[in-house]
Amino acid sequence: MDYQTFNIFEFGKKKFSKTPFFDTESNIMPFETQLAIVSHYLHLKGKKFEVTYKEMAVKLIEHWSILLND
C-alpha cells in the first residue's frame, strides 16, 4: 500500500472531523476514536498486539488518504 504522509494541520484543513467513517456495526465513528485506533496501531506495530487494531487502522488510513487526494 502506498500511504500519503499527512499531519494534523491537514486534518483540520480538510475538516476530517466532519467526514463520516462507519464502524463494523454501521455507526458513525467519531474522529477522536479514529485517531485513537490509528495511534494505538502505530504504537503497537511490530508487536504481537498490533492485530487488535490493524484491520480497522488500515481502513482508516486508506479512507484518510483518499480524502486528502480529493
PDB file with one MODEL, atoms N, CA, C and O in Angstrom:
MODEL        1
ATOM      1  N   MET A   1       0.830  -1.189   0.000  1.00  0.00           N
ATOM      2  CA  MET A   1       0.000   0.000   0.000  1.00  0.00           C
ATOM      3  C   MET A   1       0.869   1.244   0.000  1.00  0.00           C
ATOM      4  O   MET A   1       1.919   1.293   0.640  1.00  0.00           O
ATOM      5  N   ASP A   2       0.414   2.231  -0.720  1.00  0.00           N
ATOM      6  CA  ASP A   2       1.154   3.481  -0.798  1.00  0.00           C
ATOM      7  C   ASP A   2       0.399   4.547  -0.010  1.00  0.00           C
ATOM      8  O   ASP A   2      -0.575   5.115  -0.504  1.00  0.00           O
ATOM      9  N   TYR A   3       0.844   4.816   1.207  1.00  0.00           N
ATOM     10  CA  TYR A   3       0.166   5.788   2.062  1.00  0.00           C
ATOM     11  C   TYR A   3       0.783   7.161   1.892  1.00  0.00           C
ATOM     12  O   TYR A   3       1.999   7.314   1.775  1.00  0.00           O
ATOM     13  N   GLN A   4      -0.085   8.145   1.883  1.00  0.00           N
ATOM     14  CA  GLN A   4       0.371   9.532   1.819  1.00  0.00           C
ATOM     15  C   GLN A   4       0.721   9.986   3.229  1.00  0.00           C
ATOM     16  O   GLN A   4       0.059   9.594   4.190  1.00  0.00           O
ATOM     17  N   THR A   5       1.739  10.793   3.356  1.00  0.00           N
ATOM     18  CA  THR A   5       2.099  11.354   4.650  1.00  0.00           C
ATOM     19  C   THR A   5       1.285  12.609   4.867  1.00  0.00           C
ATOM     20  O   THR A   5       1.161  13.441   3.968  1.00  0.00           O
ATOM     21  N   PHE A   6       0.731  12.747   6.052  1.00  0.00           N
ATOM     22  CA  PHE A   6      -0.057  13.930   6.357  1.00  0.00           C
ATOM     23  C   PHE A   6       0.138  14.291   7.822  1.00  0.00           C
ATOM     24  O   PHE A   6       0.608  13.474   8.614  1.00  0.00           O
ATOM     25  N   ASN A   7      -0.223  15.516   8.175  1.00  0.00           N
ATOM     26  CA  ASN A   7      -0.063  15.973   9.552  1.00  0.00           C
ATOM     27  C   ASN A   7      -1.380  16.506  10.082  1.00  0.00           C
ATOM     28  O   ASN A   7      -2.365  16.569   9.346  1.00  0.00           O
ATOM     29  N   ILE A   8      -1.412  16.887  11.343  1.00  0.00           N
ATOM     30  CA  ILE A   8      -2.635  17.324  11.998  1.00  0.00           C
ATOM     31  C   ILE A   8      -3.181  18.609  11.382  1.00  0.00           C
ATOM     32  O   ILE A   8      -4.392  18.827  11.400  1.00  0.00           O
ATOM     33  N   PHE A   9      -2.314  19.463  10.838  1.00  0.00           N
ATOM     34  CA  PHE A   9      -2.771  20.677  10.163  1.00  0.00           C
ATOM     35  C   PHE A   9      -3.645  20.315   8.966  1.00  0.00           C
ATOM     36  O   PHE A   9      -4.685  20.935   8.744  1.00  0.00           O
ATOM     37  N   GLU A  10      -3.229  19.318   8.200  1.00  0.00           N
ATOM     38  CA  GLU A  10      -4.003  18.890   7.047  1.00  0.00           C
ATOM     39  C   GLU A  10      -5.340  18.288   7.470  1.00  0.00           C
ATOM     40  O   GLU A  10      -6.334  18.427   6.757  1.00  0.00           O
ATOM     41  N   PHE A  11      -5.372  17.619   8.628  1.00  0.00           N
ATOM     42  CA  PHE A  11      -6.649  17.106   9.136  1.00  0.00           C
ATOM     43  C   PHE A  11      -7.625  18.257   9.319  1.00  0.00           C
ATOM     44  O   PHE A  11      -8.765  18.191   8.857  1.00  0.00           O
ATOM     45  N   GLY A  12      -7.184  19.300   9.987  1.00  0.00           N
ATOM     46  CA  GLY A  12      -8.042  20.455  10.229  1.00  0.00           C
ATOM     47  C   GLY A  12      -8.436  21.144   8.938  1.00  0.00           C
ATOM     48  O   GLY A  12      -9.585  21.549   8.763  1.00  0.00           O
ATOM     49  N   LYS A  13      -7.488  21.272   8.048  1.00  0.00           N
ATOM     50  CA  LYS A  13      -7.717  21.943   6.773  1.00  0.00           C
ATOM     51  C   LYS A  13      -8.775  21.214   5.948  1.00  0.00           C
ATOM     52  O   LYS A  13      -9.612  21.854   5.313  1.00  0.00           O
ATOM     53  N   LYS A  14      -8.745  19.917   5.952  1.00  0.00           N
ATOM     54  CA  LYS A  14      -9.703  19.117   5.189  1.00  0.00           C
ATOM     55  C   LYS A  14     -10.979  18.826   5.984  1.00  0.00           C
ATOM     56  O   LYS A  14     -11.913  18.223   5.457  1.00  0.00           O
ATOM     57  N   LYS A  15     -11.019  19.248   7.237  1.00  0.00           N
ATOM     58  CA  LYS A  15     -12.187  19.035   8.095  1.00  0.00           C
ATOM     59  C   LYS A  15     -12.544  17.549   8.219  1.00  0.00           C
ATOM     60  O   LYS A  15     -13.690  17.151   8.009  1.00  0.00           O
ATOM     61  N   PHE A  16     -11.555  16.756   8.559  1.00  0.00           N
ATOM     62  CA  PHE A  16     -11.770  15.320   8.717  1.00  0.00           C
ATOM     63  C   PHE A  16     -12.811  15.011   9.779  1.00  0.00           C
ATOM     64  O   PHE A  16     -13.518  14.008   9.684  1.00  0.00           O
ATOM     65  N   SER A  17     -12.909  15.861  10.783  1.00  0.00           N
ATOM     66  CA  SER A  17     -13.861  15.589  11.847  1.00  0.00           C
ATOM     67  C   SER A  17     -15.297  15.637  11.340  1.00  0.00           C
ATOM     68  O   SER A  17     -16.198  15.127  12.007  1.00  0.00           O
ATOM     69  N   LYS A  18     -15.528  16.237  10.180  1.00  0.00           N
ATOM     70  CA  LYS A  18     -16.870  16.311   9.596  1.00  0.00           C
ATOM     71  C   LYS A  18     -17.110  15.208   8.567  1.00  0.00           C
ATOM     72  O   LYS A  18     -18.209  15.106   8.023  1.00  0.00           O
ATOM     73  N   THR A  19     -16.110  14.391   8.295  1.00  0.00           N
ATOM     74  CA  THR A  19     -16.219  13.336   7.294  1.00  0.00           C
ATOM     75  C   THR A  19     -16.565  12.022   7.986  1.00  0.00           C
ATOM     76  O   THR A  19     -15.769  11.514   8.776  1.00  0.00           O
ATOM     77  N   PRO A  20     -17.743  11.464   7.702  1.00  0.00           N
ATOM     78  CA  PRO A  20     -18.135  10.253   8.426  1.00  0.00           C
ATOM     79  C   PRO A  20     -17.337   9.019   8.029  1.00  0.00           C
ATOM     80  O   PRO A  20     -16.987   8.826   6.864  1.00  0.00           O
ATOM     81  N   PHE A  21     -17.066   8.206   9.011  1.00  0.00           N
ATOM     82  CA  PHE A  21     -16.487   6.887   8.799  1.00  0.00           C
ATOM     83  C   PHE A  21     -17.316   5.944   9.655  1.00  0.00           C
ATOM     84  O   PHE A  21     -17.592   6.234  10.819  1.00  0.00           O
ATOM     85  N   PHE A  22     -17.709   4.826   9.083  1.00  0.00           N
ATOM     86  CA  PHE A  22     -18.611   3.919   9.779  1.00  0.00           C
ATOM     87  C   PHE A  22     -17.868   2.705  10.322  1.00  0.00           C
ATOM     88  O   PHE A  22     -17.005   2.136   9.653  1.00  0.00           O
ATOM     89  N   ASP A  23     -18.217   2.320  11.548  1.00  0.00           N
ATOM     90  CA  ASP A  23     -17.609   1.140  12.152  1.00  0.00           C
ATOM     91  C   ASP A  23     -18.266  -0.123  11.595  1.00  0.00           C
ATOM     92  O   ASP A  23     -19.076  -0.050  10.671  1.00  0.00           O
ATOM     93  N   THR A  24     -17.920  -1.259  12.149  1.00  0.00           N
ATOM     94  CA  THR A  24     -18.425  -2.535  11.648  1.00  0.00           C
ATOM     95  C   THR A  24     -19.915  -2.726  11.883  1.00  0.00           C
ATOM     96  O   THR A  24     -20.532  -3.599  11.273  1.00  0.00           O
ATOM     97  N   GLU A  25     -20.498  -1.921  12.757  1.00  0.00           N
ATOM     98  CA  GLU A  25     -21.936  -2.012  13.039  1.00  0.00           C
ATOM     99  C   GLU A  25     -22.713  -0.885  12.357  1.00  0.00           C
ATOM    100  O   GLU A  25     -23.861  -0.616  12.711  1.00  0.00           O
ATOM    101  N   SER A  26     -22.089  -0.232  11.386  1.00  0.00           N
ATOM    102  CA  SER A  26     -22.699   0.862  10.609  1.00  0.00           C
ATOM    103  C   SER A  26     -23.029   2.098  11.441  1.00  0.00           C
ATOM    104  O   SER A  26     -23.935   2.857  11.095  1.00  0.00           O
ATOM    105  N   ASN A  27     -22.306   2.300  12.521  1.00  0.00           N
ATOM    106  CA  ASN A  27     -22.435   3.522  13.320  1.00  0.00           C
ATOM    107  C   ASN A  27     -21.332   4.488  12.914  1.00  0.00           C
ATOM    108  O   ASN A  27     -20.221   4.072  12.583  1.00  0.00           O
ATOM    109  N   ILE A  28     -21.644   5.778  12.939  1.00  0.00           N
ATOM    110  CA  ILE A  28     -20.605   6.766  12.633  1.00  0.00           C
ATOM    111  C   ILE A  28     -19.573   6.751  13.753  1.00  0.00           C
ATOM    112  O   ILE A  28     -19.911   6.861  14.931  1.00  0.00           O
ATOM    113  N   MET A  29     -18.313   6.612  13.364  1.00  0.00           N
ATOM    114  CA  MET A  29     -17.218   6.580  14.333  1.00  0.00           C
ATOM    115  C   MET A  29     -16.693   8.005  14.520  1.00  0.00           C
ATOM    116  O   MET A  29     -16.281   8.639  13.549  1.00  0.00           O
ATOM    117  N   PRO A  30     -16.702   8.513  15.749  1.00  0.00           N
ATOM    118  CA  PRO A  30     -16.173   9.861  15.985  1.00  0.00           C
ATOM    119  C   PRO A  30     -14.704   9.964  15.565  1.00  0.00           C
ATOM    120  O   PRO A  30     -13.947   8.996  15.649  1.00  0.00           O
ATOM    121  N   PHE A  31     -14.326  11.150  15.116  1.00  0.00           N
ATOM    122  CA  PHE A  31     -12.960  11.361  14.654  1.00  0.00           C
ATOM    123  C   PHE A  31     -11.938  11.061  15.740  1.00  0.00           C
ATOM    124  O   PHE A  31     -10.862  10.539  15.450  1.00  0.00           O
ATOM    125  N   GLU A  32     -12.261  11.384  16.979  1.00  0.00           N
ATOM    126  CA  GLU A  32     -11.344  11.111  18.094  1.00  0.00           C
ATOM    127  C   GLU A  32     -11.085   9.618  18.227  1.00  0.00           C
ATOM    128  O   GLU A  32      -9.967   9.203  18.530  1.00  0.00           O
ATOM    129  N   THR A  33     -12.109   8.816  18.003  1.00  0.00           N
ATOM    130  CA  THR A  33     -11.963   7.356  18.066  1.00  0.00           C
ATOM    131  C   THR A  33     -11.100   6.862  16.910  1.00  0.00           C
ATOM    132  O   THR A  33     -10.271   5.969  17.085  1.00  0.00           O
ATOM    133  N   GLN A  34     -11.298   7.444  15.733  1.00  0.00           N
ATOM    134  CA  GLN A  34     -10.480   7.089  14.581  1.00  0.00           C
ATOM    135  C   GLN A  34      -9.004   7.343  14.890  1.00  0.00           C
ATOM    136  O   GLN A  34      -8.150   6.493  14.636  1.00  0.00           O
ATOM    137  N   LEU A  35      -8.719   8.518  15.438  1.00  0.00           N
ATOM    138  CA  LEU A  35      -7.331   8.855  15.786  1.00  0.00           C
ATOM    139  C   LEU A  35      -6.772   7.889  16.820  1.00  0.00           C
ATOM    140  O   LEU A  35      -5.617   7.474  16.724  1.00  0.00           O
ATOM    141  N   ALA A  36      -7.578   7.532  17.797  1.00  0.00           N
ATOM    142  CA  ALA A  36      -7.123   6.611  18.846  1.00  0.00           C
ATOM    143  C   ALA A  36      -6.768   5.245  18.264  1.00  0.00           C
ATOM    144  O   ALA A  36      -5.744   4.665  18.624  1.00  0.00           O
ATOM    145  N   ILE A  37      -7.599   4.734  17.377  1.00  0.00           N
ATOM    146  CA  ILE A  37      -7.341   3.424  16.770  1.00  0.00           C
ATOM    147  C   ILE A  37      -6.050   3.444  15.970  1.00  0.00           C
ATOM    148  O   ILE A  37      -5.224   2.540  16.094  1.00  0.00           O
ATOM    149  N   VAL A  38      -5.874   4.473  15.147  1.00  0.00           N
ATOM    150  CA  VAL A  38      -4.661   4.555  14.326  1.00  0.00           C
ATOM    151  C   VAL A  38      -3.425   4.745  15.199  1.00  0.00           C
ATOM    152  O   VAL A  38      -2.396   4.115  14.955  1.00  0.00           O
ATOM    153  N   SER A  39      -3.513   5.601  16.207  1.00  0.00           N
ATOM    154  CA  SER A  39      -2.331   5.820  17.049  1.00  0.00           C
ATOM    155  C   SER A  39      -1.990   4.571  17.860  1.00  0.00           C
ATOM    156  O   SER A  39      -0.812   4.280  18.065  1.00  0.00           O
ATOM    157  N   HIS A  40      -2.989   3.833  18.324  1.00  0.00           N
ATOM    158  CA  HIS A  40      -2.726   2.575  19.038  1.00  0.00           C
ATOM    159  C   HIS A  40      -2.051   1.575  18.096  1.00  0.00           C
ATOM    160  O   HIS A  40      -1.084   0.912  18.471  1.00  0.00           O
ATOM    161  N   TYR A  41      -2.561   1.479  16.896  1.00  0.00           N
ATOM    162  CA  TYR A  41      -1.961   0.556  15.921  1.00  0.00           C
ATOM    163  C   TYR A  41      -0.502   0.933  15.648  1.00  0.00           C
ATOM    164  O   TYR A  41       0.378   0.073  15.675  1.00  0.00           O
ATOM    165  N   LEU A  42      -0.253   2.200  15.388  1.00  0.00           N
ATOM    166  CA  LEU A  42       1.114   2.625  15.080  1.00  0.00           C
ATOM    167  C   LEU A  42       2.048   2.409  16.270  1.00  0.00           C
ATOM    168  O   LEU A  42       3.218   2.069  16.090  1.00  0.00           O
ATOM    169  N   HIS A  43       1.535   2.604  17.475  1.00  0.00           N
ATOM    170  CA  HIS A  43       2.337   2.383  18.679  1.00  0.00           C
ATOM    171  C   HIS A  43       2.677   0.895  18.855  1.00  0.00           C
ATOM    172  O   HIS A  43       3.765   0.547  19.313  1.00  0.00           O
ATOM    173  N   LEU A  44       1.735   0.034  18.485  1.00  0.00           N
ATOM    174  CA  LEU A  44       1.923  -1.411  18.678  1.00  0.00           C
ATOM    175  C   LEU A  44       2.461  -2.132  17.444  1.00  0.00           C
ATOM    176  O   LEU A  44       2.681  -3.343  17.482  1.00  0.00           O
ATOM    177  N   LYS A  45       2.672  -1.400  16.356  1.00  0.00           N
ATOM    178  CA  LYS A  45       3.127  -2.018  15.110  1.00  0.00           C
ATOM    179  C   LYS A  45       4.423  -2.803  15.343  1.00  0.00           C
ATOM    180  O   LYS A  45       5.378  -2.303  15.937  1.00  0.00           O
ATOM    181  N   GLY A  46       4.420  -4.034  14.860  1.00  0.00           N
ATOM    182  CA  GLY A  46       5.586  -4.895  15.041  1.00  0.00           C
ATOM    183  C   GLY A  46       5.534  -5.727  16.301  1.00  0.00           C
ATOM    184  O   GLY A  46       6.403  -6.569  16.526  1.00  0.00           O
ATOM    185  N   LYS A  47       4.525  -5.504  17.126  1.00  0.00           N
ATOM    186  CA  LYS A  47       4.360  -6.283  18.359  1.00  0.00           C
ATOM    187  C   LYS A  47       3.178  -7.229  18.193  1.00  0.00           C
ATOM    188  O   LYS A  47       2.363  -7.051  17.288  1.00  0.00           O
ATOM    189  N   LYS A  48       3.081  -8.215  19.044  1.00  0.00           N
ATOM    190  CA  LYS A  48       2.046  -9.236  18.885  1.00  0.00           C
ATOM    191  C   LYS A  48       0.627  -8.695  19.055  1.00  0.00           C
ATOM    192  O   LYS A  48      -0.322  -9.330  18.596  1.00  0.00           O
ATOM    193  N   PHE A  49       0.457  -7.547  19.697  1.00  0.00           N
ATOM    194  CA  PHE A  49      -0.876  -6.998  19.924  1.00  0.00           C
ATOM    195  C   PHE A  49      -1.366  -6.075  18.810  1.00  0.00           C
ATOM    196  O   PHE A  49      -2.481  -5.559  18.880  1.00  0.00           O
ATOM    197  N   GLU A  50      -0.541  -5.861  17.782  1.00  0.00           N
ATOM    198  CA  GLU A  50      -0.948  -4.976  16.690  1.00  0.00           C
ATOM    199  C   GLU A  50      -2.195  -5.482  15.979  1.00  0.00           C
ATOM    200  O   GLU A  50      -2.970  -4.689  15.443  1.00  0.00           O
ATOM    201  N   VAL A  51      -2.393  -6.786  15.970  1.00  0.00           N
ATOM    202  CA  VAL A  51      -3.518  -7.384  15.261  1.00  0.00           C
ATOM    203  C   VAL A  51      -4.858  -6.854  15.784  1.00  0.00           C
ATOM    204  O   VAL A  51      -5.836  -6.821  15.037  1.00  0.00           O
ATOM    205  N   THR A  52      -4.916  -6.447  17.032  1.00  0.00           N
ATOM    206  CA  THR A  52      -6.138  -5.917  17.622  1.00  0.00           C
ATOM    207  C   THR A  52      -6.643  -4.689  16.866  1.00  0.00           C
ATOM    208  O   THR A  52      -7.852  -4.506  16.726  1.00  0.00           O
ATOM    209  N   TYR A  53      -5.741  -3.856  16.384  1.00  0.00           N
ATOM    210  CA  TYR A  53      -6.103  -2.590  15.744  1.00  0.00           C
ATOM    211  C   TYR A  53      -5.821  -2.548  14.243  1.00  0.00           C
ATOM    212  O   TYR A  53      -6.285  -1.638  13.556  1.00  0.00           O
ATOM    213  N   LYS A  54      -5.078  -3.505  13.735  1.00  0.00           N
ATOM    214  CA  LYS A  54      -4.556  -3.417  12.366  1.00  0.00           C
ATOM    215  C   LYS A  54      -5.639  -3.274  11.296  1.00  0.00           C
ATOM    216  O   LYS A  54      -5.558  -2.363  10.472  1.00  0.00           O
ATOM    217  N   GLU A  55      -6.635  -4.133  11.286  1.00  0.00           N
ATOM    218  CA  GLU A  55      -7.634  -4.116  10.216  1.00  0.00           C
ATOM    219  C   GLU A  55      -8.359  -2.764  10.145  1.00  0.00           C
ATOM    220  O   GLU A  55      -8.481  -2.175   9.071  1.00  0.00           O
ATOM    221  N   MET A  56      -8.828  -2.290  11.276  1.00  0.00           N
ATOM    222  CA  MET A  56      -9.552  -1.014  11.279  1.00  0.00           C
ATOM    223  C   MET A  56      -8.613   0.152  11.000  1.00  0.00           C
ATOM    224  O   MET A  56      -8.996   1.092  10.304  1.00  0.00           O
ATOM    225  N   ALA A  57      -7.402   0.112  11.524  1.00  0.00           N
ATOM    226  CA  ALA A  57      -6.443   1.195  11.292  1.00  0.00           C
ATOM    227  C   ALA A  57      -6.089   1.309   9.813  1.00  0.00           C
ATOM    228  O   ALA A  57      -5.996   2.418   9.286  1.00  0.00           O
ATOM    229  N   VAL A  58      -5.892   0.190   9.142  1.00  0.00           N
ATOM    230  CA  VAL A  58      -5.567   0.214   7.714  1.00  0.00           C
ATOM    231  C   VAL A  58      -6.733   0.818   6.926  1.00  0.00           C
ATOM    232  O   VAL A  58      -6.513   1.615   6.014  1.00  0.00           O
ATOM    233  N   LYS A  59      -7.961   0.449   7.268  1.00  0.00           N
ATOM    234  CA  LYS A  59      -9.141   1.026   6.599  1.00  0.00           C
ATOM    235  C   LYS A  59      -9.200   2.538   6.813  1.00  0.00           C
ATOM    236  O   LYS A  59      -9.486   3.292   5.883  1.00  0.00           O
ATOM    237  N   LEU A  60      -8.931   2.971   8.031  1.00  0.00           N
ATOM    238  CA  LEU A  60      -8.961   4.404   8.326  1.00  0.00           C
ATOM    239  C   LEU A  60      -7.883   5.159   7.564  1.00  0.00           C
ATOM    240  O   LEU A  60      -8.148   6.226   7.010  1.00  0.00           O
ATOM    241  N   ILE A  61      -6.688   4.624   7.532  1.00  0.00           N
ATOM    242  CA  ILE A  61      -5.589   5.277   6.818  1.00  0.00           C
ATOM    243  C   ILE A  61      -5.905   5.364   5.326  1.00  0.00           C
ATOM    244  O   ILE A  61      -5.625   6.381   4.691  1.00  0.00           O
ATOM    245  N   GLU A  62      -6.476   4.325   4.774  1.00  0.00           N
ATOM    246  CA  GLU A  62      -6.875   4.357   3.360  1.00  0.00           C
ATOM    247  C   GLU A  62      -7.958   5.408   3.134  1.00  0.00           C
ATOM    248  O   GLU A  62      -7.906   6.155   2.157  1.00  0.00           O
ATOM    249  N   HIS A  63      -8.931   5.467   4.028  1.00  0.00           N
ATOM    250  CA  HIS A  63     -10.017   6.455   3.948  1.00  0.00           C
ATOM    251  C   HIS A  63      -9.449   7.876   3.999  1.00  0.00           C
ATOM    252  O   HIS A  63      -9.823   8.725   3.190  1.00  0.00           O
ATOM    253  N   TRP A  64      -8.561   8.128   4.934  1.00  0.00           N
ATOM    254  CA  TRP A  64      -7.966   9.461   5.059  1.00  0.00           C
ATOM    255  C   TRP A  64      -7.143   9.808   3.825  1.00  0.00           C
ATOM    256  O   TRP A  64      -7.177  10.946   3.356  1.00  0.00           O
ATOM    257  N   SER A  65      -6.403   8.832   3.295  1.00  0.00           N
ATOM    258  CA  SER A  65      -5.573   9.093   2.108  1.00  0.00           C
ATOM    259  C   SER A  65      -6.431   9.482   0.919  1.00  0.00           C
ATOM    260  O   SER A  65      -6.057  10.372   0.155  1.00  0.00           O
ATOM    261  N   ILE A  66      -7.563   8.838   0.750  1.00  0.00           N
ATOM    262  CA  ILE A  66      -8.485   9.178  -0.334  1.00  0.00           C
ATOM    263  C   ILE A  66      -8.999  10.609  -0.145  1.00  0.00           C
ATOM    264  O   ILE A  66      -9.040  11.390  -1.097  1.00  0.00           O
ATOM    265  N   LEU A  67      -9.383  10.941   1.068  1.00  0.00           N
ATOM    266  CA  LEU A  67      -9.893  12.296   1.346  1.00  0.00           C
ATOM    267  C   LEU A  67      -8.834  13.368   1.099  1.00  0.00           C
ATOM    268  O   LEU A  67      -9.147  14.452   0.607  1.00  0.00           O
ATOM    269  N   LEU A  68      -7.605  13.069   1.437  1.00  0.00           N
ATOM    270  CA  LEU A  68      -6.528  14.049   1.216  1.00  0.00           C
ATOM    271  C   LEU A  68      -6.266  14.275  -0.261  1.00  0.00           C
ATOM    272  O   LEU A  68      -5.799  15.344  -0.653  1.00  0.00           O
ATOM    273  N   ASN A  69      -6.563  13.278  -1.083  1.00  0.00           N
ATOM    274  CA  ASN A  69      -6.328  13.405  -2.516  1.00  0.00           C
ATOM    275  C   ASN A  69      -7.500  14.037  -3.260  1.00  0.00           C
ATOM    276  O   ASN A  69      -7.397  14.307  -4.456  1.00  0.00           O
ATOM    277  N   ASP A  70      -8.608  14.274  -2.568  1.00  0.00           N
ATOM    278  CA  ASP A  70      -9.769  14.935  -3.204  1.00  0.00           C
ATOM    279  C   ASP A  70      -9.515  16.404  -3.426  1.00  0.00           C
ATOM    280  O   ASP A  70     -10.380  17.108  -3.946  1.00  0.00           O
TER     281      ASP A  70
ENDMDL
END
